Amino acid sequence: MEGIHVNRKSYFPLLFLTLFFAACQPTQEKADELSEKRGESVLINVDEEAIRYLIMKYDNAINSGDAEEFMSIYSRTAVAMPPGRPVLFGSEAIRERISEFLAENTVELKTDIKEIIVDRSNVMVWYTYTESWTSKDGGEQTSVEGKGVQIFQQQANGSWRIAREIWNTNTPGGGS
């Protein structure tokens, strides 16, 4: 028989490696088992470090007073629900509010991620925070502690952006 001659022995290493790597892939059952043992969410097929980086970038942008850097984390159609204020629809409304706040205040924000949950192209982050701000015109420092939820959506280019956010303070009447 003419044509290409294939040595059947050459398939064995390839087959072995394929089966070996397939057996090493995590399964959802294994992730659920680890979640129960650790008491935390286990992420599969998502870059958790990218989400943690964006939360750090969020804090750094607020702390440095950089509204444009802050806005780079939000999707164009984001919705923000701040305490004691109307809902902000879209990135322009959020930009207007954060620009005003940062222009008037020096801020220090520290976010502590409590949980990250992944569902396909959405990530939910539950966090607590401490925030203090002082008016640039002078005055006393205001400090609050609170909690919130951010929903990140994966964009067409694979990046993550905040699509929804709601937060509130542990102190009645407080908030930014």
PAMIGU-558529 format. One record per atom (N, C-alpha, C): residue number from 1; z, x, y. Coordinates in nm, 2 decimals. Atoms other than C-alpha are relative to their C-alpha. Last residue first. Layout:
<lopas>
> NUM|Z|X|Y
...
</lopas>
This chain:
<lopas>
> 176|0.10|-0.06|-0.09
> 176|4.97|-1.98|5.91
> 176|-0.13|-0.07|-0.01
> 175|0.14|-0.02|0.04
> 175|5.27|-2.15|5.77
> 175|-0.09|0.06|0.10
> 174|0.06|-0.13|-0.01
> 174|5.62|-2.28|5.82
> 174|-0.14|0.00|-0.03
> 173|0.05|-0.03|-0.14
> 173|5.73|-2.64|5.89
> 173|-0.06|0.14|0.02
> 172|0.06|0.12|-0.07
> 172|5.94|-2.67|5.57
> 172|-0.04|0.04|0.14
> 171|-0.08|0.04|-0.12
> 171|5.99|-2.32|5.42
> 171|-0.06|-0.12|0.07
> 170|-0.12|0.04|0.06
> 170|5.85|-2.25|5.07
> 170|0.10|-0.05|0.11
> 169|-0.12|-0.08|-0.01
> 169|5.52|-2.23|5.23
> 169|0.11|-0.06|-0.07
> 168|-0.10|0.06|-0.08
> 168|5.18|-2.38|5.13
> 168|0.13|0.10|0.00
> 167|-0.13|-0.07|0.00
> 167|4.85|-2.26|5.00
> 167|0.10|-0.08|0.08
> 166|-0.10|0.08|-0.06
> 166|4.51|-2.41|4.91
> 166|0.13|0.08|-0.02
> 165|-0.13|-0.06|-0.01
> 165|4.19|-2.22|4.84
> 165|0.10|-0.10|0.06
> 164|-0.10|0.09|-0.04
> 164|3.85|-2.32|4.72
> 164|0.13|0.08|0.01
> 163|0.07|0.13|-0.03
> 163|3.52|-2.13|4.68
> 163|0.10|-0.10|0.05
> 162|-0.10|0.11|0.00
> 162|3.66|-1.77|4.69
> 162|-0.08|-0.13|0.04
> 161|-0.04|0.04|-0.13
> 161|3.38|-1.53|4.60
> 161|0.09|-0.12|-0.01
> 160|-0.09|0.11|0.00
> 160|3.30|-1.33|4.28
> 160|0.03|-0.03|0.15
> 159|-0.12|-0.02|-0.08
> 159|2.99|-1.11|4.24
> 159|0.09|-0.13|0.00
> 158|-0.11|-0.05|0.08
> 158|2.74|-1.16|3.96
> 158|0.13|0.03|0.07
> 157|0.01|-0.14|0.02
> 157|2.43|-1.18|4.18
> 157|0.12|0.06|-0.09
> 156|0.12|-0.03|0.08
> 156|2.41|-1.56|4.13
> 156|-0.02|0.15|-0.03
> 155|0.12|0.02|-0.07
> 155|2.77|-1.59|4.25
> 155|-0.12|0.04|-0.09
> 154|0.10|-0.11|0.02
> 154|3.07|-1.63|4.03
> 154|-0.13|-0.03|0.07
> 153|0.12|0.03|0.07
> 153|3.32|-1.88|4.17
> 153|-0.09|0.12|-0.01
> 152|0.12|-0.09|-0.02
> 152|3.67|-1.80|4.27
> 152|-0.12|-0.05|-0.08
> 151|0.11|0.02|0.10
> 151|3.93|-2.07|4.29
> 151|-0.11|0.09|0.04
> 150|0.14|-0.03|-0.04
> 150|4.24|-1.97|4.48
> 150|-0.09|-0.02|-0.12
> 149|0.11|0.00|0.10
> 149|4.58|-2.13|4.44
> 149|-0.13|0.03|0.06
> 148|0.13|0.06|-0.01
> 148|4.89|-2.09|4.65
> 148|-0.09|0.02|-0.12
> 147|0.08|0.00|0.12
> 147|5.25|-2.00|4.70
> 147|-0.13|-0.06|0.02
> 146|0.07|0.11|0.05
> 146|5.49|-1.93|4.98
> 146|-0.08|0.02|-0.13
> 145|0.04|-0.02|0.14
> 145|5.72|-1.71|5.17
> 145|-0.07|-0.12|-0.05
> 144|0.00|0.11|0.10
> 144|5.74|-1.71|5.54
> 144|-0.02|0.06|-0.14
> 143|0.02|-0.04|0.14
> 143|5.82|-1.48|5.83
> 143|0.01|-0.12|-0.09
> 142|-0.01|0.12|0.09
> 142|5.78|-1.53|6.20
> 142|-0.03|0.05|-0.14
> 141|0.07|0.00|0.12
> 141|5.85|-1.23|6.43
> 141|0.02|-0.13|-0.08
> 140|-0.07|-0.03|0.13
> 140|5.98|-1.30|6.77
> 140|-0.09|0.00|-0.12
> 139|-0.07|0.11|0.06
> 139|5.78|-1.28|7.09
> 139|0.06|0.04|-0.13
> 138|-0.14|-0.01|0.01
> 138|5.52|-1.06|7.24
> 138|0.07|-0.12|-0.07
> 137|-0.06|0.01|-0.14
> 137|5.17|-1.13|7.36
> 137|0.15|0.02|0.00
> 136|0.04|-0.12|-0.07
> 136|5.03|-0.99|7.03
> 136|0.05|-0.01|0.15
> 135|0.11|0.02|-0.10
> 135|5.22|-1.27|6.86
> 135|-0.02|0.13|0.07
> 134|-0.06|-0.01|-0.14
> 134|5.42|-1.14|6.56
> 134|-0.12|-0.02|0.10
> 133|0.09|-0.03|-0.11
> 133|5.34|-1.22|6.20
> 133|0.07|-0.01|0.13
> 132|-0.07|0.00|-0.13
> 132|5.51|-1.22|5.86
> 132|-0.11|0.03|0.11
> 131|0.08|-0.03|-0.11
> 131|5.38|-1.31|5.52
> 131|0.08|0.00|0.13
> 130|-0.09|-0.02|-0.12
> 130|5.52|-1.31|5.18
> 130|-0.09|0.04|0.11
> 129|0.03|-0.10|-0.11
> 129|5.30|-1.44|4.90
> 129|0.12|0.00|0.09
> 128|-0.11|0.02|-0.10
> 128|5.30|-1.61|4.56
> 128|-0.03|0.10|0.11
> 127|-0.07|-0.12|-0.06
> 127|4.99|-1.64|4.35
> 127|0.12|-0.05|0.08
> 126|-0.13|0.06|-0.06
> 126|4.79|-1.87|4.12
> 126|0.08|0.12|0.05
> 125|-0.11|-0.10|-0.03
> 125|4.43|-1.74|4.07
> 125|0.12|-0.08|0.06
> 124|-0.11|0.05|-0.07
> 124|4.17|-1.96|3.91
> 124|0.11|0.10|0.01
> 123|-0.12|-0.07|0.02
> 123|3.84|-1.80|3.80
> 123|0.11|-0.07|0.09
> 122|-0.11|0.03|-0.10
> 122|3.52|-1.99|3.77
> 122|0.12|0.07|-0.04
> 121|0.04|-0.07|-0.13
> 121|3.19|-1.89|3.60
> 121|0.10|-0.03|0.11
> 120|0.14|-0.03|-0.02
> 120|3.31|-1.96|3.24
> 120|-0.03|0.07|0.13
> 119|0.08|0.11|0.07
> 119|3.67|-2.08|3.27
> 119|-0.15|0.02|0.04
> 118|0.15|-0.01|0.00
> 118|3.90|-1.79|3.35
> 118|-0.06|-0.12|-0.07
> 117|0.06|0.08|0.11
> 117|4.27|-1.82|3.43
> 117|-0.15|0.00|0.03
> 116|0.14|0.00|-0.02
> 116|4.46|-1.55|3.64
> 116|-0.06|-0.08|-0.12
> 115|0.08|0.03|0.11
> 115|4.83|-1.58|3.68
> 115|-0.14|-0.01|0.04
> 114|-0.08|0.05|0.11
> 114|5.12|-1.47|3.90
> 114|-0.08|-0.03|-0.13
> 113|0.07|0.09|0.10
> 113|4.93|-1.26|4.15
> 113|0.10|-0.03|-0.12
> 112|-0.04|-0.04|0.13
> 112|5.17|-1.12|4.42
> 112|-0.07|-0.10|-0.10
> 111|0.03|0.10|0.10
> 111|5.02|-1.13|4.77
> 111|0.04|0.06|-0.14
> 110|-0.01|-0.06|0.14
> 110|5.17|-0.93|5.05
> 110|-0.02|-0.11|-0.10
> 109|0.01|0.09|0.11
> 109|5.07|-1.02|5.41
> 109|0.01|0.08|-0.13
> 108|-0.03|-0.08|0.13
> 108|5.16|-0.84|5.73
> 108|0.01|-0.10|-0.11
> 107|-0.04|0.07|0.12
> 107|5.01|-0.99|6.05
> 107|0.03|0.11|-0.11
> 106|0.00|-0.11|0.10
> 106|4.97|-0.89|6.41
> 106|0.06|-0.05|-0.12
> 105|-0.11|-0.05|0.07
> 105|4.88|-1.21|6.60
> 105|-0.02|0.13|-0.08
> 104|-0.13|0.03|-0.07
> 104|4.66|-1.37|6.86
> 104|0.12|0.07|-0.07
> 103|0.01|-0.04|-0.14
> 103|4.32|-1.23|6.76
> 103|0.13|-0.01|0.07
> 102|-0.01|-0.14|0.00
> 102|4.41|-1.26|6.39
> 102|-0.01|0.06|0.14
> 101|-0.13|-0.04|0.04
> 101|4.48|-1.63|6.42
> 101|0.02|0.15|0.01
> 100|-0.10|0.04|-0.10
> 100|4.17|-1.70|6.62
> 100|0.14|0.05|-0.03
> 99|0.03|-0.09|-0.11
> 99|3.95|-1.50|6.38
> 99|0.10|-0.03|0.12
> 98|-0.06|-0.14|0.02
> 98|4.11|-1.67|6.09
> 98|-0.02|0.09|0.11
> 97|-0.14|0.00|0.00
> 97|4.04|-2.02|6.23
> 97|0.06|0.13|-0.02
> 96|-0.05|0.04|-0.13
> 96|3.68|-1.96|6.34
> 96|0.16|0.00|0.00
> 95|0.01|-0.11|-0.08
> 95|3.60|-1.78|6.01
> 95|0.06|-0.02|0.14
> 94|-0.11|-0.09|0.04
> 94|3.74|-2.07|5.81
> 94|-0.01|0.13|0.09
> 93|-0.12|0.06|-0.04
> 93|3.52|-2.32|6.00
> 93|0.12|0.10|-0.03
> 92|-0.01|-0.01|-0.15
> 92|3.22|-2.09|5.97
> 92|0.13|-0.06|0.05
> 91|-0.04|-0.13|-0.04
> 91|3.28|-2.04|5.59
> 91|0.01|0.01|0.16
> 90|0.11|-0.10|-0.03
> 90|3.26|-2.40|5.51
> 90|0.05|0.12|0.06
> 89|0.12|0.01|0.09
> 89|3.50|-2.70|5.53
> 89|-0.10|0.11|0.05
> 88|0.11|-0.07|-0.07
> 88|3.85|-2.63|5.68
> 88|-0.12|0.00|-0.10
> 87|0.08|-0.07|0.09
> 87|4.10|-2.90|5.58
> 87|-0.11|0.07|0.07
> 86|0.12|0.06|0.07
> 86|4.32|-3.01|5.86
> 86|-0.07|0.09|-0.10
> 85|0.12|0.00|-0.08
> 85|4.65|-2.83|5.93
> 85|-0.11|-0.07|-0.08
> 84|-0.02|0.06|-0.13
> 84|5.01|-2.84|5.82
> 84|-0.12|-0.01|0.09
> 83|-0.11|0.09|-0.02
> 83|4.96|-2.59|5.54
> 83|0.01|-0.06|0.14
> 82|-0.12|-0.06|-0.05
> 82|4.61|-2.45|5.50
> 82|0.12|-0.10|0.02
> 81|-0.10|0.10|-0.03
> 81|4.35|-2.61|5.28
> 81|0.13|0.06|0.04
> 80|-0.14|-0.05|-0.01
> 80|4.04|-2.39|5.27
> 80|0.09|-0.11|0.04
> 79|-0.09|0.10|-0.06
> 79|3.70|-2.50|5.14
> 79|0.14|0.06|0.00
> 78|-0.14|0.00|0.03
> 78|3.42|-2.25|5.07
> 78|0.08|-0.11|0.07
> 77|-0.04|0.14|0.01
> 77|3.05|-2.34|5.11
> 77|0.15|-0.01|-0.03
> 76|0.05|0.07|-0.11
> 76|2.94|-1.99|5.23
> 76|0.05|-0.15|0.01
> 75|0.14|0.05|0.01
> 75|3.15|-1.83|4.97
> 75|-0.03|-0.07|0.13
> 74|0.02|0.14|0.01
> 74|3.46|-1.63|5.08
> 74|-0.15|-0.04|-0.02
> 73|-0.06|0.04|0.13
> 73|3.55|-1.27|5.02
> 73|-0.03|-0.15|-0.03
> 72|0.10|-0.05|0.10
> 72|3.32|-1.13|5.30
> 72|0.05|-0.05|-0.14
> 71|0.10|0.10|0.03
> 71|3.53|-1.35|5.53
> 71|-0.10|0.04|-0.11
> 70|-0.07|0.12|0.06
> 70|3.83|-1.12|5.52
> 70|-0.11|-0.10|-0.05
> 69|-0.02|-0.05|0.14
> 69|3.60|-0.82|5.60
> 69|0.07|-0.11|-0.08
> 68|0.13|-0.01|0.07
> 68|3.47|-1.01|5.90
> 68|0.02|0.04|-0.14
> 67|0.05|0.13|0.04
> 67|3.82|-1.12|6.01
> 67|-0.13|0.01|-0.07
> 66|0.14|-0.01|0.01
> 66|3.96|-0.76|6.02
> 66|-0.06|-0.13|-0.06
> 65|0.06|0.09|-0.10
> 65|4.31|-0.78|6.15
> 65|-0.15|-0.01|0.00
> 64|0.07|-0.09|-0.10
> 64|4.42|-0.47|5.95
> 64|-0.06|-0.09|0.11
> 63|-0.09|-0.10|-0.06
> 63|4.68|-0.67|5.76
> 63|-0.06|0.09|0.10
> 62|-0.10|0.07|-0.08
> 62|4.45|-0.97|5.70
> 62|0.09|0.11|0.07
> 61|0.07|0.06|-0.11
> 61|4.17|-0.75|5.57
> 61|0.09|-0.07|0.10
> 60|0.03|-0.11|-0.09
> 60|4.41|-0.55|5.35
> 60|-0.08|-0.05|0.13
> 59|-0.12|-0.05|-0.07
> 59|4.55|-0.86|5.20
> 59|-0.03|0.10|0.10
> 58|-0.05|0.12|-0.08
> 58|4.21|-1.01|5.11
> 58|0.12|0.04|0.09
> 57|0.08|0.00|-0.12
> 57|4.09|-0.67|4.99
> 57|0.04|-0.11|0.10
> 56|-0.05|-0.11|-0.08
> 56|4.39|-0.66|4.75
> 56|-0.08|0.01|0.13
> 55|-0.13|0.04|-0.06
> 55|4.30|-1.01|4.63
> 55|0.05|0.11|0.09
> 54|0.03|0.10|-0.11
> 54|3.93|-0.90|4.59
> 54|0.13|-0.05|0.07
> 53|0.05|-0.08|-0.12
> 53|4.04|-0.59|4.39
> 53|-0.02|-0.10|0.11
> 52|-0.12|-0.06|-0.06
> 52|4.25|-0.82|4.16
> 52|-0.04|0.09|0.12
> 51|-0.08|0.11|-0.06
> 51|3.94|-1.04|4.10
> 51|0.12|0.07|0.07
> 50|0.08|0.04|-0.12
> 50|3.72|-0.73|4.03
> 50|0.08|-0.11|0.08
> 49|-0.02|-0.10|-0.11
> 49|3.99|-0.59|3.80
> 49|-0.08|-0.04|0.12
> 48|-0.12|0.04|-0.07
> 48|3.97|-0.92|3.60
> 48|0.03|0.10|0.11
> 47|-0.06|-0.12|-0.06
> 47|3.61|-0.85|3.52
> 47|0.12|-0.03|0.08
> 46|0.00|0.00|-0.15
> 46|3.52|-1.13|3.30
> 46|0.07|0.12|0.05
> 45|0.13|0.01|-0.07
> 45|3.41|-1.15|2.94
> 45|0.00|-0.02|0.15
> 44|0.11|-0.05|0.08
> 44|3.75|-1.23|2.79
> 44|-0.13|-0.02|0.08
> 43|0.14|0.03|-0.04
> 43|4.06|-1.27|2.99
> 43|-0.10|0.07|-0.09
> 42|0.08|-0.11|0.04
> 42|4.40|-1.30|2.84
> 42|-0.14|-0.03|0.03
> 41|0.14|0.02|0.03
> 41|4.64|-1.53|3.02
> 41|-0.07|0.13|-0.04
> 40|0.09|-0.01|-0.11
> 40|5.01|-1.46|3.00
> 40|-0.14|-0.03|-0.04
> 39|-0.04|0.09|-0.10
> 39|5.31|-1.53|2.78
> 39|-0.09|0.01|0.12
> 38|-0.04|-0.06|-0.13
> 38|5.26|-1.21|2.59
> 38|0.04|-0.10|0.10
> 37|-0.09|-0.11|0.02
> 37|5.27|-1.35|2.24
> 37|0.05|0.06|0.13
> 36|-0.13|0.05|0.04
> 36|5.11|-1.68|2.33
> 36|0.10|0.10|-0.02
> 35|-0.05|0.07|-0.11
> 35|4.83|-1.51|2.52
> 35|0.14|-0.06|-0.03
> 34|-0.05|-0.10|-0.09
> 34|4.77|-1.26|2.24
> 34|0.07|-0.07|0.12
> 33|-0.11|-0.06|0.07
> 33|4.72|-1.55|1.99
> 33|0.07|0.10|0.10
> 32|-0.10|0.10|-0.01
> 32|4.49|-1.73|2.24
> 32|0.13|0.05|-0.07
> 31|-0.05|0.01|-0.14
> 31|4.29|-1.41|2.28
> 31|0.11|-0.10|0.01
> 30|-0.08|-0.12|-0.02
> 30|4.27|-1.36|1.90
> 30|0.05|0.00|0.14
> 29|-0.12|0.02|0.07
> 29|4.15|-1.72|1.86
> 29|0.10|0.12|0.02
> 28|-0.09|0.09|-0.08
> 28|3.90|-1.67|2.14
> 28|0.13|-0.02|-0.07
> 27|0.03|0.14|0.02
> 27|3.76|-1.37|1.94
> 27|0.09|-0.09|0.09
> 26|-0.11|0.10|0.00
> 26|3.76|-1.01|2.04
> 26|-0.05|-0.14|-0.02
> 25|0.01|0.08|-0.12
> 25|3.47|-0.79|1.92
> 25|0.12|-0.10|0.00
> 24|-0.10|-0.05|-0.10
> 24|3.57|-0.53|1.66
> 24|0.00|-0.09|0.13
> 23|-0.14|0.03|0.05
> 23|3.40|-0.71|1.37
> 23|0.10|0.04|0.10
> 22|-0.02|0.15|-0.01
> 22|3.07|-0.71|1.56
> 22|0.14|-0.04|-0.05
> 21|-0.02|0.04|-0.14
> 21|3.10|-0.34|1.62
> 21|0.02|-0.15|0.01
> 20|-0.12|-0.06|-0.05
> 20|3.15|-0.26|1.25
> 20|0.03|-0.05|0.14
> 19|-0.12|0.08|0.05
> 19|2.88|-0.50|1.14
> 19|0.13|0.05|0.05
> 18|0.01|0.14|-0.05
> 18|2.62|-0.34|1.37
> 18|0.12|-0.08|-0.05
> 17|-0.05|0.00|-0.14
> 17|2.74|0.01|1.28
> 17|0.00|-0.14|0.06
> 16|-0.15|-0.03|-0.01
> 16|2.71|-0.05|0.91
> 16|0.05|-0.01|0.14
> 15|-0.07|0.12|0.05
> 15|2.36|-0.21|0.94
> 15|0.15|0.02|0.01
> 14|0.02|0.10|-0.11
> 14|2.23|0.08|1.15
> 14|0.08|-0.13|-0.04
> 13|-0.09|-0.04|-0.11
> 13|2.38|0.34|0.90
> 13|-0.01|-0.11|0.12
> 12|-0.15|0.00|0.03
> 12|2.23|0.15|0.60
> 12|0.09|0.04|0.12
> 11|-0.06|0.12|-0.06
> 11|1.88|0.09|0.75
> 11|0.15|0.00|-0.02
> 10|-0.02|-0.02|-0.15
> 10|1.77|0.45|0.70
> 10|0.06|-0.13|0.06
> 9|-0.13|-0.07|-0.02
> 9|1.83|0.42|0.32
> 9|0.02|0.01|0.15
> 8|-0.11|0.10|0.00
> 8|1.55|0.16|0.30
> 8|0.13|0.07|0.03
> 7|-0.09|-0.04|0.10
> 7|1.29|0.43|0.39
> 7|0.12|-0.10|0.02
> 6|-0.14|0.00|-0.05
> 6|1.02|0.26|0.58
> 6|0.09|0.03|-0.11
> 5|-0.09|-0.02|0.10
> 5|0.65|0.34|0.52
> 5|0.14|0.01|0.05
> 4|-0.12|-0.08|-0.04
> 4|0.42|0.21|0.78
> 4|0.09|0.00|-0.12
> 3|-0.07|0.05|-0.11
> 3|0.08|0.11|0.66
> 3|0.12|0.08|0.02
> 2|0.01|-0.08|-0.12
> 2|-0.10|0.14|0.33
> 2|0.08|-0.06|0.11
> 1|0.00|0.08|-0.12
> 1|0.00|0.00|0.00
> 1|0.00|0.09|0.12
</lopas>
